Amino acid sequence: MVAVTGVFISGFSSILTGLNFIVTIHRLRAPGLTWYRLPLFIWSLYATSIILVLATPVLAMTLVLIAIERLLGVGIFDPAIGGDPLLFQHLFWFYSHPAVYIMILPGMGVINELISCFSRKAVFGYKFVAWASLAIAAVGFLVWGHHMFVSGQSLLASLVFSFMSFVVAVPSAIKVFNWTATLHKGSIHFDAPMLYALAFIGLFTIGGLTGLFLACLAYDVHATDTYFVVAHFHYIMVGGMVTAYFGGLHYWWPKITGRLYSEYWARTAAVLIFFGFNLTFFPQFVLGAEGMPRRYHVYPPEFQVWNVLSSGGATILAAAYLLPLFYLGYSLFFGARAPANPWNAPGLEWQTPSPPPEHNFDQQPVVTRPPYQYSPDFKAEPQNA
């Protein structure tokens, strides 16, 4: 009960954080910063905040019901006292599937900034990408049941959830196609943040496509609780969100710290992460398709080769994840001083010194142009009034 109480209380931090972001985006934009001049990263955070505010209370209510059942003996989830365990699954996944989008949407927002900056082009189809974030947030509330195809829920419910799982893939696909179109004929610079962005697109696409396999009722019956699910989830969460995190970390590191890191080692880490990740998790698709269940420490000898490959990839991946700790840590003390705008980007944050002073701007900035006004010879200028 102590753990349940702790999770219940900490859930309020998520709700209040989401509310804080929503109010800030509505009320505290700079003059001239209209909705369609917002960076797409902000659109992603806005969609994420909506999910936080609407989904987290369901988790809180579920924890309250658990407490009532444990303390008062009221049968809610425990079948031994007249409860329904399937109800707990529904409530759990109603929060937990949107929670996946809470994690991935900010990563998608980061990728918008990186792809645009390092291809020196405005994001293709800005409005479609912006509204795709909100579409993911909305439809994401209607697909939780695809985690329960083998739980005993009705066939009609499973068919509806299967259909909605295909629908939610559409706005994600819009983003991927628009990122690809942004790259087309761009003046592409393969700096470390861009390498992470490209890795994200490849890994997230594989994760999304394999999610459609699991949205199919017949295949999901075979793949449930196998390594196919493990691989799919990690391609989205690690290949997607963690890769985007590293991309954003390298992109904003000079602004945050005022120091430049070693580009050579940063590129090396990005490439090693990409290949190490694929070597770790792609064999698990094969293992899952052949029926190897997850959460077992032993397996038939015919699965040995694929498991050895996966373990070897995990070793490479671990080393690659440790590399940034060393070269970013080194840069904090010995890195060259970063200029105000090392990437020549037009965003407001790049119009301040690196790192930014406490007051950010000497005078309130006035936004007069779109968020991604790039050209190969673009040179950013402060947007002060």
PEJOGI-V662065 format. One record per helix or strand. SS is the DSSP state (@ for helix, = for strand). FROM is the first residue (numbers start at 1). LEN is the number of residues. If there is no record, write none. Layout:
ss={SS;SS}
from={FROM;FROM}
len={LEN;LEN}
This chain:
ss={@;=;@;@;@;@;@;@;@;@;@;=;@;=;@;=;@;=;@;=;=}
from={2;31;35;40;79;85;126;144;155;192;217;226;227;259;263;293;301;337;348;365;384}
len={26;1;3;33;3;35;17;4;29;24;7;1;31;1;27;1;34;1;4;2;1}
